[in-house]
Amino acid sequence: MRAFFFIGCLLGICCTGISEAQMTAAGLDAAKKRHAEAQKRASTPAGFISPDQEQARKTAEMVYNTWRLSMIRGSEPSWRSSTTAARQVKVRNLIISQRGSFPRDFFSKLQEPPKLENFAYVGSLLGCNGRTMASTYIGKLQLGNGKAKENAYVLEFVFENGKWKLDQSRFFDLSQLPQVRKRLHSRDLSVLQEQDGFQPYTSIPKAPPACKEPELIGKIFTDCPGRSIDMTINGVSIHEFDDERRADVISGGLKRGRNTISYTIRDREGLKRPGMGIGIFVMPETPGNTPVCVFDHLLDGNDKANGGTFTFFIENAHIASMNPKYQGEKPAPFHAAPLKEKPKK
């Protein structure tokens, strides 16, 4: 299942009237007892637990709605209180790496998160011995100017400093997944255990290093069907890609001169593995200029995808070539894998 991810900037409704203190005290004390019982009856090989679904729903919606209200009101204290520490740093790095001001630009450019009242609750799973939770909903979601489509909407939570906090959301277009859609509508909770997109974290997210302002704004583009990739750029920007096509902002950006990238590639069992592509781009900051690729790793489906550690350099010619009026020879990116010759016609 190929997922599309929000960057932790989506979610919530109005508060339900239950205080966070009540939720994290009485509600979670009871959850511990249920968790112990659930381990005996509902443990899966992956270690996921099926909790009391009504209590899980109430907890998920309380946290989500508190988070969403904080975003709409632009309340930084409330947002920090309902958002994981790791996500806070990731959001801050994302904005700083595009020469933005945090938290000002975060709240000023926010689109209103979806309302959970427009979705139907399917179910939740616990992971990490009850310290992570994924709650799945189903309903129509409109992205951009496109037509609203039915999606599975998955909320990822972490129990942190004595309370549940939101980390991120993800959604799946169900139009190409008719059997999954049917099972979700029937509240077949076994599908949540079988499909990794509906599962809670198997480890607690760690906060990345806080980045500095970038010298050059950079983006990493990855298309890795049938593969998982763990990546670090310049020792600061950490990325994970899993059977998906996605572009990420590089935390701390890129530098003129020497840059490094390291990554591991793992095949996903049971999935097709056609061509794969990784590309690093310097993004334009002058109107009219275009991005320039400074690193790539391109393979077709017949090649073995090996990771590694690579050093690449960004020269003045790369920057100059971003101007459409540039007359010199356009510099080639660093190729992690030799390019194959195009077949002659």
PAKOL-499885 format. One record per atom (N, C-alpha, C): residue in one letter; x, y, z. Coordinates in steps of 0.05 Angstrom, whole numbers, padded with zeros to 5 digits, always signed. Each point is the difference from the previous one (the first is absolute). Layout:
residues N
AXYZ/...
This chain:
residues 345
M+00017-00024+00000/M-00017+00024+00000/M+00018+00025+00000/R-00003+00017-00020/R+00016+00023-00002/R-00014+00024+00013/A+00012+00012+00019/A-00012+00020+00017/A+00007+00028-00009/F-00017+00019+00006/F+00006+00028-00003/F-00002+00013+00027/F+00020+00016+00008/F+00002+00010+00027/F-00003+00029+00002/F-00015+00009+00021/F+00001+00028+00008/F+00025+00004+00017/I+00009+00025+00002/I+00024+00005+00015/I-00007+00008+00029/G-00019-00013+00012/G-00007+00006+00028/G-00015+00026+00002/C-00011+00010-00022/C-00014+00026+00002/C-00030-00004-00004/L-00011-00024+00004/L-00028-00004-00006/L-00014-00012+00024/L-00026+00005+00004/L-00017-00014+00020/L-00019+00017+00017/G-00022-00011+00012/G-00016+00008+00022/G-00028+00011-00003/I-00014+00006+00022/I-00028+00011+00001/I-00002+00017+00025/C-00024+00005+00009/C-00004+00014+00026/C+00004-00020+00023/C+00006+00010+00023/C+00005-00017+00023/C-00026-00015+00008/T+00003-00024+00012/T-00023-00016+00007/T-00010+00005+00028/G+00014+00017+00016/G-00009+00006+00027/G+00015-00016+00020/I+00017-00019-00008/I+00017-00016+00019/I+00026+00014+00002/S+00010+00006+00024/S+00025+00013+00003/S+00023-00019-00005/E+00023+00010-00008/E+00024-00017-00005/E+00008-00013+00026/A-00004+00013+00023/A+00007-00012+00025/A-00017-00025+00005/Q-00026+00003-00005/Q-00018-00023+00003/Q+00008-00023-00019/M+00007+00007-00024/M+00007-00020-00020/M+00025-00015+00008/T+00021+00015+00010/T+00025-00013+00006/T+00001-00012+00027/A-00020+00004+00017/A-00001-00012+00026/A-00018-00024+00000/A-00026+00005+00004/A-00019-00022+00002/A+00000-00017-00025/G-00001+00014-00023/G-00002-00015-00026/G+00024-00017-00004/L+00024+00010+00005/L+00024-00016-00006/L+00006-00021+00022/D-00009+00005+00025/D+00002-00021+00020/D-00016-00024-00008/A-00024+00005-00010/A-00017-00021-00009/A+00012-00013-00025/A+00013+00016-00017/A+00011-00011-00024/A+00023-00019+00006/K+00015+00005+00022/K+00022-00018+00007/K-00011-00028+00007/K-00023-00001+00015/K-00012-00025+00006/K-00010-00015-00025/R-00012+00016-00018/R-00010-00012-00025/R+00023-00009-00017/H+00022+00015+00001/H+00023-00008-00015/H+00012-00026+00009/A+00001-00004+00026/A+00010-00026+00011/A-00018-00023-00009/E-00026+00005+00001/E-00019-00021-00008/E+00003-00005-00031/A+00003+00023-00014/A+00002-00003-00030/A+00024-00015-00008/Q+00022+00002+00015/Q+00024-00014-00008/Q-00004-00030+00001/K-00017-00009+00018/K-00005-00029+00002/K-00018-00010-00023/R-00019+00017-00009/R-00019-00010-00019/R+00004+00010-00028/A+00014+00023-00004/A+00000+00012-00027/A+00028+00006-00010/S+00021-00012+00011/S+00027+00006-00009/S+00004-00012-00027/T+00014+00014-00017/T+00006-00009-00027/T+00030-00005-00002/P+00009-00015-00020/P+00028-00005-00004/P+00017+00026+00000/A-00012+00022-00011/A+00015+00025-00001/A-00001+00015+00027/G-00015-00010+00019/G-00001+00013+00026/G-00021+00021+00003/F-00019+00001-00019/F-00021+00020+00001/F-00023-00010+00017/I-00013+00018+00015/I-00021-00006+00018/I-00026+00014-00008/S-00022-00015+00001/S-00026+00012-00005/S-00011+00010+00027/P-00002+00026+00004/P-00010+00011+00026/P-00030+00001+00001/D-00011+00009+00023/D-00029+00006+00002/D-00005+00022-00021/Q-00016-00007-00021/Q-00003+00018-00023/Q-00015+00026+00007/E-00019-00001+00018/E-00014+00024+00007/E+00018+00020+00015/Q+00016-00010+00019/Q+00018+00017+00014/Q+00022+00011-00018/A+00009-00017-00019/A+00021+00009-00019/A-00011+00022-00017/R-00025-00003-00009/R-00013+00021-00017/R-00002+00026+00015/K-00009-00001+00025/K-00003+00025+00016/K+00027+00013+00004/T+00021-00016+00006/T+00026+00012+00004/T+00011+00012-00026/A-00003-00014-00022/A+00010+00010-00026/A-00014+00026-00008/E-00026+00001+00004/E-00015+00024-00008/E+00005+00023+00018/M+00005-00005+00026/M+00006+00021+00018/M+00026+00014-00007/V+00021-00017-00005/V+00026+00011-00007/V-00001+00014-00027/Y-00012-00013-00019/Y-00001+00011-00027/Y-00015+00027+00000/N-00023+00001+00013/N-00016+00024+00001/N+00014+00022+00015/T+00014-00006+00021/T+00016+00020+00014/T+00021+00011-00018/W+00014-00018-00014/W+00021+00007-00019/W-00011+00018-00022/R-00023-00008-00011/R-00011+00015-00022/R-00009+00028+00009/L-00011+00002+00023/L-00009+00026+00010/L+00024+00018+00005/S+00023-00011+00009/S+00024+00016+00004/S+00010+00011-00026/M-00003-00016-00022/M+00009+00009-00026/M-00017+00023-00011/I-00026-00003+00003/I-00019+00020-00010/I+00004+00026+00015/R+00004-00001+00026/R+00003+00024+00016/R+00028+00011+00000/G+00019-00016-00011/G+00028+00009+00000/G+00012+00001+00027/S-00008-00019+00017/S+00010+00000+00028/S+00025-00018+00002/E+00023+00012+00001/E+00025-00016+00002/E+00001-00016+00025/P-00007+00010+00024/P+00002-00017+00024/P-00018-00024-00002/S-00025+00003-00010/S-00018-00023-00003/S+00010-00019-00021/W+00012+00010-00021/W+00011-00018-00021/W+00023-00016+00011/R+00017+00012+00015/R+00023-00014+00011/R-00010-00021+00020/S-00021+00006+00015/S-00011-00018+00020/S-00012-00025-00012/S-00010+00002-00025/S-00014-00022-00013/S+00016-00013-00022/T+00025+00008-00005/T+00017-00010-00022/T+00025-00012+00012/T+00009-00022-00011/T+00024-00014+00010/T+00024+00018-00003/A+00020-00004+00017/A+00025+00016-00001/A+00014-00004-00026/A+00000-00025-00010/A+00014-00005-00025/A-00013+00015-00023/R-00027+00001-00001/R-00014+00014-00022/R+00005+00030+00002/Q+00002+00011+00024/Q+00005+00028+00003/Q+00026+00008-00013/V+00021-00016+00005/V+00026+00006-00012/V-00001-00003-00031/K-00014-00020-00009/K-00002-00005-00029/K-00015+00023-00014/V-00021+00010+00012/V-00015+00022-00011/V+00018+00025+00000/R+00013+00005+00022/R+00018+00024+00002/R+00022-00002-00021/N+00012-00023-00004/N+00022-00004-00020/N-00011+00005-00028/L-00024-00010-00005/L-00012+00003-00027/L-00003+00029-00007/I-00009+00017+00019/I-00004+00028-00006/I+00026+00015-00002/I+00018-00005+00019/I+00026+00014+00000/I+00016-00007-00025/S-00003-00025-00010/S+00016-00008-00023/S-00010+00012-00026/Q-00023+00014+00001/Q-00010+00014-00023/Q+00001+00031+00004/R+00018+00007+00019/R+00004+00029+00007/R-00025+00012+00013/G-00017-00016+00012/G-00023+00010+00014/G+00006+00007+00029/S-00019+00012+00013/S+00002+00007+00028/S-00019-00018+00016/F+00011-00014+00020/F-00016-00017+00017/F-00003+00012+00028/P-00024+00001+00011/P-00025-00013-00010/P-00018+00017-00017/R+00008+00025-00006/R-00018+00019-00014/R-00010-00012-00026/D+00018-00010-00017/D-00009-00010-00026/D-00016-00026+00002/F+00005-00015+00021/F-00015-00025+00003/F-00030+00005+00003/F-00007+00018+00017/F-00028+00005+00005/F-00013+00018-00022/S+00016+00018-00012/S-00011+00019-00019/S-00007-00014-00027/K+00014-00022-00006/K-00004-00013-00026/K-00016-00026+00002/L-00011-00005+00023/L-00014-00026+00005/L-00027-00001-00014/Q-00006-00023-00012/Q-00027-00005-00009/Q-00015-00015+00022/E-00026+00006+00002/E-00015-00012+00021/E-00001-00031-00002/P+00008-00013+00022/P+00000-00030-00001/P-00028-00011-00003/P-00002-00025-00010/P-00026-00012-00004/P-00015-00004+00026/K-00026+00000-00001/K-00017-00005+00023/K-00005-00030+00003/L+00004-00011+00023/L-00005-00029+00004/L-00030-00006-00002/E-00017+00020+00004/E-00028-00006-00001/E-00009-00008-00028/N+00018+00005-00020/N-00006-00008-00028/N+00010-00028-00006/F+00011-00013+00020/F+00011-00027-00004/F-00013-00020+00020/A+00000-00025-00008/A-00010-00021+00018/A+00023-00015+00012/Y-00002-00005+00026/Y+00022-00014+00014/Y-00001-00030-00008/V+00024-00011-00005/V+00003-00028-00007/V+00011-00015+00024/G+00024+00008+00010/G+00012-00013+00023/G+00028+00009+00005/S+00012-00010+00022/S+00027+00008+00008/S+00016-00024+00007/L+00026+00004-00001/L+00020-00020+00009/L+00020+00014+00018/L+00010-00015+00020/L+00022+00010+00017/L+00026-00014-00007/G+00022+00014+00003/G+00027-00012-00005/G+00019+00009+00022/C+00024-00010-00001/C+00021+00008+00019/C-00010-00003+00029/N-00012-00023+00006/N-00010-00005+00027/N-00020+00021+00009/G-00016+00009-00018/G-00021+00019+00007/G+00008+00029-00001/R+00024+00006-00011/R+00010+00028-00001/R-00005+00013-00027/T-00009-00014-00020/T-00007+00012-00025/T-00028-00010-00008/M-00014+00016-00015/M-00027-00008-00009/M-00005+00011-00028/A-00013-00016-00017/A-00009+00008-00026/A-00030-00003-00001/S-00014+00022-00006/S-00030-00001-00002/S-00008+00006-00028/T-00017-00018-00011/T-00008+00002-00029/T-00029+00009-00002/Y-00004+00018-00019/Y-00027+00010-00007/Y-00003-00003-00030/I-00025+00002-00009/I-00005-00002-00029/I-00021+00022-00007/G+00005+00013-00023/G-00018+00021-00009/G+00012+00014-00024/K-00015+00020-00011/K+00009+00014-00023/K+00018+00023+00007/L+00021+00003-00016/L+00020+00021+00006/L+00007+00014-00027/Q-00001+00026+00000/Q+00007+00015-00024/Q+00028+00012+00003/L+00016-00006-00020/L+00028+00010+00000/L+00003+00020-00022/G+00008+00025+00007/G+00003+00021-00020/G-00026+00006-00013/N+00001+00002-00027/N-00024+00007-00015/N-00013-00025-00012/G+00010-00024+00008/G-00010-00025-00011/G-00027-00007+00012/K-00013-00020-00012/K-00025-00010+00010/K+00003-00016+00026/A-00018+00003+00018/A+00002-00015+00026/A-00002-00030-00006/K+00019-00014+00013/K+00001-00029-00004/K-00001-00014+00028/E-00010-00024+00000/E+00000-00015+00025/E+00028-00009+00008/N+00007+00006+00024/N+00027-00006+00010/N-00002-00014+00027/A+00020-00016+00006/A+00005-00008+00027/A+00018+00021+00013/Y-00007+00010+00023/Y+00014+00021+00014/Y+00011-00011+00026/V+00027-00001+00002/V+00013-00013+00022/V+00015+00020+00017/L-00006+00000+00026/L+00013+00019+00019/L+00020-00016+00017/E+00024+00011+00002/E+00021-00013+00015/E+00005+00016+00026/F-00001-00014+00023/F+00003+00012+00026/F+00023-00013+00015/V+00011+00015+00019/V+00022-00010+00018/V-00007+00008+00028/F+00003-00019+00019/F-00004+00007+00028/F+00026+00011+00011/E+00000+00026+00006/E+00025+00015+00006/E-00004+00018+00024/N+00018-00003+00019/N-00002+00017+00025/N-00027-00001+00013/G-00011-00025+00001/G-00025-00004+00015/G-00026+00006-00015/K+00002+00005-00026/K-00025+00007-00015/K+00004-00009-00029/W-00023-00004-00013/W+00001-00007-00028/W+00003+00026-00017/K+00017-00002-00020/K+00005+00023-00018/K-00001-00009-00029/L-00009+00018-00017/L-00001-00006-00029/L+00028+00003-00012/D+00008-00019-00017/D+00025+00003-00015/D-00005+00008-00029/Q-00017-00016-00014/Q-00006+00007-00028/Q-00025-00015-00009/S-00009+00007-00024/S-00022-00014-00012/S+00009-00010-00027/R-00014-00021-00010/R+00005-00009-00027/R-00026-00008-00012/F-00002+00000-00026/F-00025-00007-00013/F+00005-00018-00024/F-00019-00017-00007/F+00002-00018-00023/F-00025+00003-00017/D+00004+00005-00026/D-00021+00000-00019/D-00010-00029-00004/L-00025-00004+00007/L-00011-00028-00001/L-00012-00008-00027/S+00001+00018-00019/S-00012-00006-00026/S+00014-00023-00014/Q+00026-00004+00006/Q+00015-00022-00012/Q+00002-00024+00019/L-00014+00001+00023/L+00002-00021+00020/L-00028-00009+00007/P-00015-00012-00018/P-00028-00007+00005/P-00004-00019+00023/Q+00017-00020+00002/Q-00003-00020+00022/Q+00006+00012+00027/V+00021+00017+00001/V+00006+00013+00025/V-00023+00019+00008/R-00011+00014-00020/R-00022+00018+00006/R-00024-00015+00011/K-00006-00023-00011/K-00023-00016+00009/K+00005-00009+00029/R+00024-00008+00006/R+00005-00010+00027/R+00000+00023+00021/L+00009+00023-00008/L-00001+00023+00018/L-00028+00008+00006/H-00018+00000-00021/H-00028+00007+00004/H-00014-00020+00019/S+00009-00024-00001/S-00012-00021+00017/S+00013-00001+00028/R+00019+00018+00005/R+00015+00001+00025/R+00014-00026+00006/D+00012-00012-00021/D+00016-00024+00003/D+00028+00009+00010/L+00004-00002+00027/L+00024+00011+00012/L+00025-00016-00008/S-00004-00024-00010/S+00024-00016-00008/S+00015+00014-00023/V-00014+00016-00016/V+00014+00013-00022/V+00020+00021+00011/L-00005+00011+00023/L+00018+00019+00012/L+00027-00013+00008/Q-00002-00026+00007/Q+00024-00015+00008/Q+00015-00009-00025/E-00014-00004-00021/E+00013-00012-00024/E+00013+00021-00018/Q-00010+00025+00000/Q+00010+00021-00018/Q+00017+00019+00016/D+00026+00003-00007/D+00018+00016+00016/D-00009+00030+00001/G-00014+00010-00019/G-00009+00027+00001/G-00019+00007+00022/F-00013-00020+00012/F-00018+00004+00022/F+00012-00005+00027/Q+00025-00008+00001/Q+00012-00009+00025/Q+00014+00023+00015/P+00001-00003+00027/P+00014+00020+00016/P+00030-00003-00003/Y+00015+00020+00009/Y+00029-00001-00001/Y+00011-00024+00016/T+00020-00012-00011/T+00014-00022+00015/T+00023+00010+00017/S+00006+00025-00002/S+00019+00013+00018/S-00008+00029+00004/I+00008+00012+00022/I-00007+00027+00006/I+00016+00019-00018/P-00013+00019-00014/P+00014+00018-00017/P+00020+00017+00016/K+00025+00002-00011/K+00020+00017+00012/K+00002+00027-00013/A+00004+00020+00016/A+00002+00027-00011/A+00026+00003-00016/P+00000+00010-00025/P+00024+00004-00015/P+00016+00024+00011/P+00024+00004-00008/P+00015+00024+00008/P-00013+00025-00010/A+00000+00021+00016/A-00011+00025-00009/A+00020+00012-00020/C-00010+00007-00024/C+00018+00009-00021/C+00004+00030+00001/K+00021+00009-00014/K+00006+00028-00003/K-00013+00010-00026/E+00000+00027-00004/E-00011+00011-00025/E+00017-00010-00023/P-00013-00006-00023/P+00015-00012-00022/P+00016+00020-00016/E+00022-00009-00011/E+00015+00015-00019/E-00014-00001-00027/L-00009-00024-00007/L-00016-00004-00025/L-00024-00017+00008/I-00024+00007-00011/I-00023-00016+00006/I+00001-00025-00018/G-00004-00023+00013/G+00002-00026-00015/G-00025-00017+00005/K-00005-00018-00020/K-00021-00020+00002/K+00011-00027-00009/I-00010-00021+00013/I+00006-00027-00008/I-00025-00013-00012/F+00002-00010-00024/F-00023-00014-00013/F+00007-00029-00001/T-00019-00017+00009/T+00004-00029-00001/T-00025-00014-00010/D+00005-00019-00018/D-00022-00018-00010/D+00011-00028+00003/C-00011-00014+00020/C+00012-00026+00007/C-00021-00022+00003/P-00015-00007-00021/P-00020-00021+00001/P+00013-00026+00009/G-00013-00014+00019/G+00010-00026+00009/G+00025+00001+00017/R+00007+00024+00010/R+00025+00003+00016/R-00005+00019+00023/S+00017-00003+00021/S+00001+00019+00022/S+00028+00012+00001/I+00002+00026+00004/I+00025+00014+00000/I+00003+00017+00026/D+00022-00004+00014/D+00007+00018+00023/D+00023+00017-00009/M-00002+00026+00004/M+00019+00019-00013/M+00008+00022+00019/T+00025+00009-00001/T+00009+00023+00015/T+00016+00018-00019/I-00005+00026+00000/I+00014+00019-00018/I+00014+00020+00018/N+00026+00002-00005/N+00018+00019+00014/N-00001-00004+00031/G-00006-00025+00008/G+00000-00007+00028/G-00022+00012+00016/V-00019+00014-00012/V-00021+00015+00014/V-00028-00008-00009/S-00003-00001-00027/S-00027-00005-00011/S-00006-00030-00003/I-00019-00009+00016/I-00006-00029+00002/I-00027-00005-00015/H+00000-00021-00017/H-00023-00006-00016/H-00006-00030+00000/E-00025-00007-00001/E-00008-00028-00004/E-00021-00001-00022/F+00005-00017-00019/F-00018-00004-00023/F-00008-00029+00000/D-00026-00006-00005/D-00009-00027+00001/D-00020-00005-00023/D+00009-00013-00021/D-00017-00007-00023/D-00017+00024-00008/E+00013+00022-00006/E-00015+00025-00006/E+00016+00018-00018/R-00014+00020-00009/R+00011+00022-00017/R-00004+00025+00015/R+00021+00015+00008/R-00003+00023+00018/R+00024+00019-00003/A-00005+00025+00004/A+00022+00020+00001/A+00000+00012+00028/D+00024+00002+00012/D+00004+00011+00027/D+00018+00024-00002/V-00005+00020+00017/V+00019+00022+00004/V+00024-00011+00016/I+00024+00008-00008/I+00024-00009+00014/I+00005+00019+00024/S-00001-00012+00024/S+00004+00016+00025/S+00029+00012+00000/G+00001+00026+00004/G+00026+00014-00001/G+00009+00006-00028/G-00014-00010-00020/G+00006+00006-00028/G+00026-00013-00010/L+00010+00011-00021/L+00025-00009-00013/L+00021+00021+00003/K+00025-00007-00007/K+00023+00019+00003/K+00015+00002-00027/R+00010+00023-00005/R+00019+00002-00022/R+00025-00017+00007/G+00010-00015-00019/G+00022-00017+00006/G-00009-00028+00008/R+00012-00011+00021/R-00003-00028+00008/R-00026-00005+00014/N-00015-00021-00008/N-00024-00010+00013/N+00002-00030+00001/T-00015-00012+00019/T+00001-00029+00002/T-00029-00011+00002/I-00003-00025-00010/I-00025-00014+00003/I+00006-00030+00005/S-00014-00012+00019/S+00003-00028+00005/S-00028-00012+00003/Y-00003-00025-00011/Y-00026-00013+00002/Y+00002-00030-00003/T-00019-00013+00011/T-00003-00029-00003/T-00026-00006-00014/I+00000-00021-00017/I-00024-00007-00015/I-00007-00029+00006/R-00025-00004+00007/R-00010-00027+00007/R-00023-00007-00019/D+00001-00024-00011/D-00023-00010-00016/D-00023-00006+00018/R-00024+00006-00009/R-00025-00006+00014/R-00011-00027-00012/E-00001-00020+00018/E-00009-00026-00009/E-00029+00001-00011/G-00004-00014-00022/G-00026-00002-00012/G-00009+00024-00017/L+00017+00020-00003/L-00007+00023-00017/L+00018+00001-00025/K-00012+00010-00021/K+00015+00003-00025/K+00021+00022+00003/R+00023-00004-00013/R+00021+00020+00002/R+00009+00008-00028/P-00015+00019-00013/P+00009+00010-00026/P+00023+00020+00004/G+00001+00020-00017/G+00022+00020+00002/G-00001+00016+00026/M+00023+00010+00008/M+00003+00016+00024/M+00015+00026-00006/G-00008+00021+00013/G+00014+00025-00004/G+00004+00017+00025/I+00024+00011+00003/I+00006+00019+00022/I+00013+00024-00013/G-00009+00024+00007/G+00012+00024-00011/G+00001+00022+00021/I+00022+00014+00001/I+00003+00023+00018/I+00002+00025-00018/F-00016+00020+00008/F-00003+00025-00016/F+00006+00024+00017/V+00014+00019-00011/V+00002+00027+00011/V-00024+00015-00011/M-00016+00012+00018/M-00024+00014-00008/M+00004+00029-00004/P-00013+00012-00021/P+00005+00028-00006/P-00012+00019+00021/E+00014+00022+00004/E-00010+00021+00018/E-00004+00026-00016/T+00009+00000-00025/T-00003+00024-00017/T-00023-00006-00019/P-00020+00018-00002/P-00022-00005-00018/P+00009-00005-00029/G-00011-00021-00012/G+00006-00007-00027/G+00022-00021-00003/N+00015-00005+00022/N+00020-00021-00001/N-00013-00027+00004/T+00015-00021-00007/T-00011-00027+00001/T+00018-00017+00018/P-00010-00022+00012/P+00016-00018+00016/P+00023-00013-00016/V+00021-00007+00014/V+00022-00015-00013/V+00006-00025+00016/C+00002-00023-00014/C+00006-00025+00013/C+00030-00002+00004/V+00008-00007+00025/V+00029-00002+00007/V+00008-00028+00008/F-00020-00018+00003/F+00006-00028+00007/F-00023-00017-00010/D+00006-00024-00011/D-00021-00018-00006/D+00009-00029+00003/H-00020-00017+00003/H+00004-00029+00000/H-00024-00012-00014/L+00005-00008-00025/L-00022-00009-00018/L+00005-00029-00008/L-00020-00017+00003/L+00002-00029-00006/L-00025-00009-00014/D+00003-00020-00017/D-00024-00013-00010/D-00006-00025+00016/G-00021-00014-00007/G-00009-00022+00017/G+00018-00024-00001/N+00020-00001-00019/N+00018-00023-00002/N+00025+00003+00017/D+00004+00024+00011/D+00025+00005+00015/D-00004-00003+00030/K+00021-00008+00014/K-00001-00002+00029/K+00004+00027+00012/A-00018+00008+00018/A+00000+00026+00013/A+00017-00001+00025/N+00025+00010-00002/N+00018+00000+00023/N+00002+00029+00011/G+00001+00003+00026/G+00004+00026+00012/G+00029+00006+00003/G+00007+00019+00017/G+00028+00006+00004/G+00003+00028+00011/T+00025+00010+00002/T+00006+00027+00008/T+00014+00014-00023/F-00010+00024-00007/F+00011+00014-00023/F+00006+00029+00007/T+00020+00010-00013/T+00007+00029+00003/T-00004+00013-00027/F-00014+00022-00001/F-00004+00015-00025/F+00005+00029+00005/F+00007+00014-00021/F+00007+00028+00003/F-00019+00018-00017/I-00006+00023+00012/I-00017+00020-00014/I+00019+00023-00007/E+00003+00004-00027/E+00018+00020-00010/E-00015+00025-00008/N+00015+00021-00006/N-00013+00025-00009/N-00015-00004-00026/A+00010-00019-00016/A-00013-00005-00026/A-00028-00012+00004/H-00004-00016+00021/H-00027-00010+00006/H-00019+00022+00006/I+00009+00019+00016/I-00017+00023+00008/I-00006+00017-00024/A+00021+00006-00016/A-00004+00017-00023/A-00019-00012-00021/S+00001-00027-00002/S-00017-00014-00020/S-00030+00001+00007/M-00007+00009+00023/M-00028+00002+00008/M-00013+00023-00015/N+00016+00019-00009/N-00011+00023-00016/N-00005-00009-00028/P-00025+00003-00010/P-00006-00008-00028/P+00017+00013-00021/K+00013+00022+00007/K+00017+00014-00020/K+00029-00010+00001/Y+00005-00020+00016/Y+00027-00011+00002/Y+00009-00011-00027/Q+00024+00007-00009/Q+00010-00008-00026/Q+00021-00022+00001/G+00010-00006+00023/G+00022-00020+00002/G-00011-00028-00001/E+00019-00019+00001/E-00008-00028+00001/E-00012-00007+00027/K-00024-00012-00001/K-00014-00006+00025/K+00015-00023+00015/P+00007+00004+00025/P+00015-00021+00014/P-00018-00024+00007/A+00012-00023-00002/A-00015-00025+00006/A-00001-00005+00030/P-00021-00013+00010/P+00000-00008+00028/P+00019-00022+00006/F+00007-00004+00025/F+00016-00023+00008/F-00018-00025-00003/H+00010-00021-00014/H-00016-00024-00004/H+00010-00022+00019/A-00018-00008+00019/A+00007-00021+00018/A+00002-00027-00014/A-00015-00003-00022/A+00002-00024-00017/A+00004+00009-00029/P+00018-00013-00014/P+00006+00008-00028/P-00026+00000-00017/L-00003+00021-00015/L-00024+00001-00017/L+00004-00019-00024/K-00022-00013-00007/K+00001-00018-00023/K-00005+00017-00026/E+00014-00009-00021/E-00004+00014-00025/E-00028-00005-00011/K-00011+00021-00012/K-00027-00003-00011/K+00002-00017-00026/P-00018-00018-00004/P+00001-00017-00024/P-00002+00017-00025/K+00016-00007-00020/K-00001+00014-00025/K-00025-00006-00015/K-00011+00020-00013/K-00025-00003-00015/K+00007-00013-00027/
